[in-house]
Amino acid sequence: MYKELAKAAFGYPIIDNHAHPFLKSKHRDAIRYEVLISEAHGDALNDAVHTLPCLRAAAQLSQLFGLTGDDATWEGVKKKRLEFDYAELCKLCMEPTGIQCILFDDGLGGVAEMAEEVNWHDQYTGSPSKRIVRLEVEGQVSILQNILAANVNAPLSIGILCDIFLEEFTSYMVDTAVDDHVVGYKSVACYRTGLDVDPAPCSTDELYKCLASVAEQFKEKGSIRFEHKALNDHLVKIVLAIAGNCKKPIQFHTGLGDNDITLTKSSPAHMQPIIKAFPETIFVLLHSSYPYTRDAGYLTSVYKNVYLDFGEVFPFISADGQRTVVHQVLELAPTNKILWSTDAAWWPERFYLATAQARQVMYEVLAGFVGKGDLTEDQAVSIVKMAFFENANRIYMLGLQPNVSILSPQS
């Protein structure tokens, strides 16, 4: 074992640059637990228990919960976790992570109804949590849906609706640019209409058509979802410009996701035109862009304003798959431009699994490079510190000092 590398990989503090809030105690069992280890939904989620990620998670959580023998199974874990007081469970899972700061995307469906507020989580970190604004959700729920609801008895003309909506949307995003609690933005264009965001201006006629369709959707269902490419692309470009001016990064969901995405449109390779069009804006490609990690590594290497997050694959793919992803990230991406996240949601166990697995894999991959003479141990240690803490601290302008005693050093 390389002692200094192990000390860094297993003990250096982490800035989790993308996660979602915990469920409140009263909702702790409101979502199927298999979501912990899979992006599947519905009947497909039944098969998740037969995957290597699930078997590995069951073993690791069994050890954490003190389960042995026939009880050390996925079903045993599900039963045991409900025996813990929720606060006790959260503490048990979070204390070993070494996470010093979490950046929360609170726009995930269900968060507003069932999850804790962003700064509730500060009790488990050494530094205050910060917020990432999910632009599509703010636009559709907080702004446009409220406008339509307020005028349901006297519907606005499409022209007036468009003017009011775009003015309020832009104003909201400009306000977040000077809000210290907000450190970045996020787009889920990948889920809605694909990552091939058109840098060309959207015509007024196109916007009117999109908003007329959205208004009709609200009339029929009482809710809306932006699934109109011209409108989605236009909103993304508004925020890209604002983010570039205030120097706050914008995260993009890329690759790995549930079956709501069109896989062939989830590669960040589709983003080249929009990346070129906004050279002053910092783009963060989330979720390792799996299975398009090499595409993301290439973009990170040739565009100054592109960064790569190698999260979510912990714990969603096998250990061998995780090692492959980290190898692919390091093939080409500058090490001062890689970030890490849990992409955890709902339960503290996800934070525990993601950090435990990521620390182990980072050590194994970098130790391999040191053993082959590709890196010195000092260089490997530096990569760990940049990936886990320094790079996120810099680009999100957090101004944090690493709490190097957050975990006991690995000996």
C-alpha positions in Angstrom: 0.0 0.0 0.0 1.2 3.5 -0.8 0.8 5.2 2.5 0.4 8.9 1.4 -1.9 8.0 -1.4 -4.1 5.9 0.9 -4.2 8.7 3.4 -5.5 11.0 0.7 -7.9 8.6 -1.1 -9.5 7.3 2.1 -9.3 10.4 4.3 -9.2 13.7 2.3 -12.4 15.8 2.6 -14.9 15.8 -0.3 -17.0 18.4 -1.9 -20.0 16.6 -3.4 -20.7 18.8 -6.3 -24.1 17.3 -7.2 -26.7 15.6 -5.0 -30.3 15.7 -4.0 -31.9 16.1 -0.5 -32.7 13.3 2.0 -36.3 12.2 2.5 -37.9 13.5 5.6 -38.3 10.9 8.4 -42.0 10.5 7.9 -41.4 9.7 4.2 -38.3 7.5 4.7 -40.1 4.5 3.2 -42.1 6.3 0.5 -39.9 5.3 -2.4 -38.8 1.8 -3.4 -35.5 1.1 -1.9 -34.1 -0.4 -5.1 -33.8 3.1 -6.5 -30.7 3.3 -4.3 -28.8 1.2 -6.8 -30.6 1.6 -10.1 -32.1 4.1 -12.6 -34.8 1.6 -13.5 -38.5 2.3 -12.9 -41.6 0.2 -12.8 -41.4 -3.5 -13.5 -37.7 -3.1 -14.7 -36.7 -2.2 -11.1 -37.6 -5.7 -10.0 -34.6 -7.0 -11.8 -32.2 -4.5 -10.2 -31.7 -6.9 -7.2 -29.9 -9.3 -9.6 -27.2 -6.9 -10.6 -23.6 -6.7 -9.4 -24.1 -3.2 -8.0 -27.0 -4.5 -5.8 -25.0 -7.5 -4.6 -22.1 -5.3 -3.7 -24.3 -2.7 -2.0 -25.9 -5.4 0.0 -22.6 -6.6 1.3 -21.3 -3.1 2.1 -24.5 -2.1 3.9 -24.7 -5.4 5.7 -21.2 -4.7 7.1 -22.2 -1.1 8.1 -25.4 -2.3 9.8 -23.7 -5.3 11.6 -25.5 -8.0 9.6 -23.9 -11.4 9.3 -24.7 -14.8 7.9 -28.1 -15.3 6.3 -29.2 -11.8 7.4 -26.5 -10.2 5.2 -28.7 -9.9 2.1 -30.5 -7.1 0.3 -33.8 -8.0 2.0 -31.9 -8.2 5.3 -30.6 -4.7 4.7 -34.0 -3.3 3.9 -35.4 -4.8 7.1 -32.6 -3.7 9.3 -32.5 0.0 8.1 -36.1 0.4 9.3 -35.1 -0.6 12.8 -32.8 2.4 13.1 -34.1 5.7 14.4 -33.8 7.9 11.3 -31.4 10.4 12.8 -29.3 7.5 13.9 -29.3 6.0 10.4 -28.3 9.4 8.9 -25.4 9.8 11.3 -24.2 6.2 10.9 -24.1 6.6 7.1 -22.8 10.2 6.8 -20.0 10.2 9.5 -17.7 7.8 7.5 -18.1 9.7 4.2 -15.8 12.6 4.9 -18.1 14.9 2.9 -17.3 18.5 3.9 -19.8 20.3 1.6 -22.7 19.3 -0.6 -24.2 21.2 -3.6 -27.9 20.3 -3.8 -30.1 20.2 -6.9 -33.5 20.5 -5.2 -35.4 20.4 -8.4 -35.8 16.6 -8.5 -39.4 15.4 -8.7 -40.7 14.7 -5.2 -38.2 16.8 -3.3 -40.6 19.7 -2.7 -43.2 17.3 -1.2 -41.1 14.7 0.6 -37.5 15.9 1.2 -35.6 18.1 3.7 -34.5 21.7 3.0 -31.0 22.2 1.6 -29.4 23.5 4.8 -31.0 20.8 7.0 -28.1 18.7 5.8 -25.5 21.0 7.3 -25.6 18.9 10.5 -23.7 16.1 8.6 -21.1 18.3 6.9 -18.4 20.7 8.1 -19.4 23.5 5.7 -22.8 25.0 4.8 -24.6 23.3 1.9 -25.2 25.3 -1.3 -27.9 25.2 -4.0 -27.9 24.3 -7.6 -30.8 25.8 -9.6 -32.5 23.4 -12.0 -33.6 25.8 -14.7 -36.4 23.7 -16.4 -38.2 23.0 -13.1 -38.0 26.7 -12.0 -39.3 27.7 -15.3 -42.2 25.3 -15.6 -43.4 25.0 -12.0 -42.3 28.2 -10.1 -42.9 30.6 -12.9 -45.0 29.6 -16.0 -47.4 27.3 -14.1 -48.1 30.0 -11.6 -48.8 32.5 -14.4 -51.2 30.2 -16.1 -53.0 29.4 -12.8 -53.3 33.0 -11.9 -55.0 33.7 -15.2 -57.1 30.6 -15.6 -60.4 32.5 -15.7 -59.1 35.1 -18.2 -56.4 33.4 -20.3 -53.7 35.7 -21.6 -52.9 36.0 -25.3 -49.9 34.0 -26.3 -47.9 37.1 -27.0 -48.5 38.6 -23.6 -48.0 35.2 -21.9 -44.6 34.9 -23.7 -43.5 38.4 -22.7 -44.5 37.9 -19.0 -43.0 34.5 -18.8 -39.6 35.3 -20.3 -39.4 38.5 -18.3 -40.1 36.7 -15.0 -37.8 33.7 -15.9 -34.9 36.0 -16.8 -35.5 38.1 -13.7 -35.5 35.1 -11.4 -32.2 33.7 -13.0 -30.6 37.1 -12.7 -31.5 37.2 -9.0 -29.9 33.8 -8.5 -26.7 35.1 -10.1 -26.2 37.4 -7.1 -27.5 35.0 -4.5 -24.6 33.6 -2.4 -26.6 30.5 -1.5 -26.8 29.6 -5.2 -23.4 28.4 -6.7 -24.6 27.1 -10.0 -27.3 26.0 -12.4 -28.4 22.7 -13.9 -30.2 21.7 -17.1 -32.0 18.4 -17.7 -32.3 19.1 -21.5 -30.9 15.6 -21.9 -34.2 14.2 -20.5 -36.5 16.6 -22.3 -35.3 17.1 -25.9 -31.7 15.9 -26.0 -28.3 17.5 -25.6 -28.2 18.9 -29.2 -29.1 22.4 -28.0 -29.3 24.7 -31.0 -27.1 27.8 -30.5 -29.1 29.7 -33.2 -31.8 32.2 -32.0 -35.3 30.9 -31.6 -38.0 32.7 -33.6 -40.9 34.4 -32.0 -43.3 32.2 -33.9 -41.6 29.1 -32.6 -41.8 30.3 -29.0 -45.5 31.2 -29.5 -46.2 27.7 -30.8 -44.4 26.1 -27.9 -46.2 28.2 -25.3 -49.6 27.6 -26.9 -48.9 23.9 -26.5 -47.9 24.3 -22.9 -50.9 26.4 -22.1 -53.2 23.7 -23.6 -51.3 21.0 -21.6 -52.0 23.0 -18.4 -55.7 23.4 -19.4 -56.0 19.6 -19.8 -53.9 18.3 -17.0 -53.5 21.2 -14.5 -49.7 20.8 -14.7 -47.0 21.3 -17.3 -43.7 19.8 -18.4 -41.4 21.5 -20.9 -40.9 19.0 -23.7 -40.7 21.5 -26.6 -37.3 21.8 -28.1 -37.4 25.4 -29.3 -38.6 26.6 -25.9 -36.2 24.3 -23.9 -33.2 25.4 -26.0 -34.2 29.1 -25.6 -34.4 28.9 -21.8 -31.0 27.0 -21.7 -29.4 29.8 -23.7 -30.8 32.5 -21.4 -29.2 30.8 -18.4 -26.0 30.0 -20.3 -25.6 33.8 -20.9 -26.4 34.7 -17.3 -24.1 31.9 -15.9 -21.3 33.2 -18.1 -21.7 36.7 -16.8 -21.7 35.7 -13.2 -19.1 32.9 -13.6 -21.3 30.3 -11.9 -21.1 26.9 -13.6 -24.0 25.2 -15.3 -24.3 21.5 -14.9 -25.8 19.3 -17.6 -27.2 15.8 -17.1 -25.3 13.6 -19.6 -25.5 9.9 -20.1 -26.7 7.7 -17.3 -30.3 8.2 -16.5 -33.7 6.5 -16.4 -35.7 5.4 -19.5 -37.0 9.0 -19.9 -33.9 9.9 -21.8 -33.2 9.1 -25.5 -29.8 7.4 -25.1 -28.5 8.4 -28.5 -29.1 12.0 -27.6 -27.4 11.8 -24.2 -23.8 11.9 -25.3 -22.1 15.2 -24.6 -20.7 15.1 -28.1 -24.0 16.7 -29.2 -23.0 19.7 -27.1 -20.1 20.9 -29.2 -22.0 23.7 -31.0 -23.4 25.2 -27.8 -20.1 24.9 -25.9 -18.4 26.8 -28.7 -21.2 29.4 -28.7 -20.7 30.2 -25.0 -16.9 30.2 -24.4 -17.2 32.3 -21.2 -19.6 29.9 -19.5 -18.4 27.0 -17.4 -20.0 23.7 -18.4 -20.0 20.7 -16.0 -20.8 17.4 -17.7 -22.5 15.3 -15.0 -22.6 11.5 -14.2 -19.4 10.5 -16.0 -21.4 10.9 -19.2 -21.6 7.1 -18.9 -21.5 5.2 -21.3 -20.0 8.2 -23.2 -17.2 8.9 -20.8 -14.5 9.2 -23.5 -16.6 11.7 -25.4 -16.8 13.8 -22.2 -13.0 13.4 -21.6 -12.3 14.7 -25.1 -14.5 17.7 -24.7 -12.9 18.5 -21.3 -9.5 18.3 -22.9 -10.1 20.6 -25.9 -12.5 23.3 -24.4 -11.2 25.5 -21.6 -14.7 26.0 -20.3 -15.7 22.3 -19.9 -15.3 20.2 -16.8 -16.1 16.5 -16.1 -17.9 15.1 -13.1 -17.3 11.4 -12.6 -20.2 10.7 -10.3 -23.3 8.5 -10.2 -21.5 5.4 -11.4 -20.9 4.9 -7.7 -22.9 2.7 -6.8 -24.8 2.3 -10.1 -22.3 0.2 -12.0 -20.0 -2.7 -11.0 -16.6 -2.2 -9.4 -14.9 -3.2 -12.6 -17.0 -0.7 -14.5 -16.2 2.0 -12.1 -12.4 1.4 -12.5 -12.9 1.5 -16.2 -14.7 4.8 -16.0 -12.0 6.4 -13.9 -9.3 5.0 -16.3 -11.3 6.6 -19.2 -11.6 9.9 -17.4 -7.9 10.0 -16.8 -7.0 9.0 -20.3 -7.4 12.6 -21.6 -9.2 14.9 -19.2 -6.9 17.4 -17.4 -6.8 16.5 -13.8 -7.5 20.1 -12.8 -10.9 19.9 -14.5 -12.4 16.7 -13.0 -14.9 16.8 -10.2 -16.7 14.2 -8.1 -20.3 13.8 -6.8 -22.5 11.2 -5.3 -25.6 12.2 -7.3 -27.2 10.7 -4.1 -30.9 11.2 -3.5 -33.5 10.3 -0.8 -31.4 8.2 1.6 -28.1 8.6 3.5 -27.1 5.1 2.4 -26.5 6.4 -1.1 -24.0 8.9 0.2 -22.2 6.2 2.1 -22.0 3.8 -0.8 -20.9 6.4 -3.3 -18.1 7.7 -1.2 -16.9 4.3 0.1 -16.8 2.9 -3.5 -15.2 6.1 -5.0 -12.5 6.3 -2.5 -11.6 2.6 -3.0 -11.6 2.9 -6.8 -9.6 6.1 -6.8 -6.9 4.4 -4.7 -6.8 1.3 -6.8 -6.6 3.1 -10.1 -4.0 5.6 -9.0 -2.0 3.0 -7.2 -1.9 1.1 -10.4 -0.4 4.1 -12.2 2.2 4.6 -9.5 3.1 0.9 -9.6 3.7 1.1 -13.4 5.8 4.3 -13.0 3.2 6.5 -14.9 2.8 8.7 -11.8 4.8 9.4 -8.7 2.9 9.0 -5.4 3.0 12.7 -4.9 1.3 13.3 -8.3 -1.3 10.7 -7.5 -2.0 12.4 -4.1 -2.4 15.7 -5.9 -5.0 14.2 -8.3 -7.1 12.9 -5.4 -7.1 16.3 -3.7 -8.0 18.1 -7.0 -10.8 15.6 -7.9 -12.3 15.4 -4.5 -12.0 19.0 -3.3 -9.8 21.6 -4.9 -11.4 21.7 -8.4 -15.0 22.1 -7.1 -13.9 24.6 -4.5 -12.3 26.7 -7.2 -15.0 26.7 -10.0 -18.0 27.1 -7.6 -16.0 29.8 -5.8 -16.8 28.2 -2.4 -13.7 29.6 -0.6 -13.4 26.6 1.7 -10.4 25.3 3.5 -10.1 21.5 3.5 -10.8 20.0 6.9 -8.0 17.4 6.6 -8.9 15.9 10.0 -12.5 15.1 8.8 -11.7 11.4 8.9 -9.0 9.5 10.6 -6.1 8.8 8.2 -5.9 5.3 6.7 -2.8 3.5 8.0 
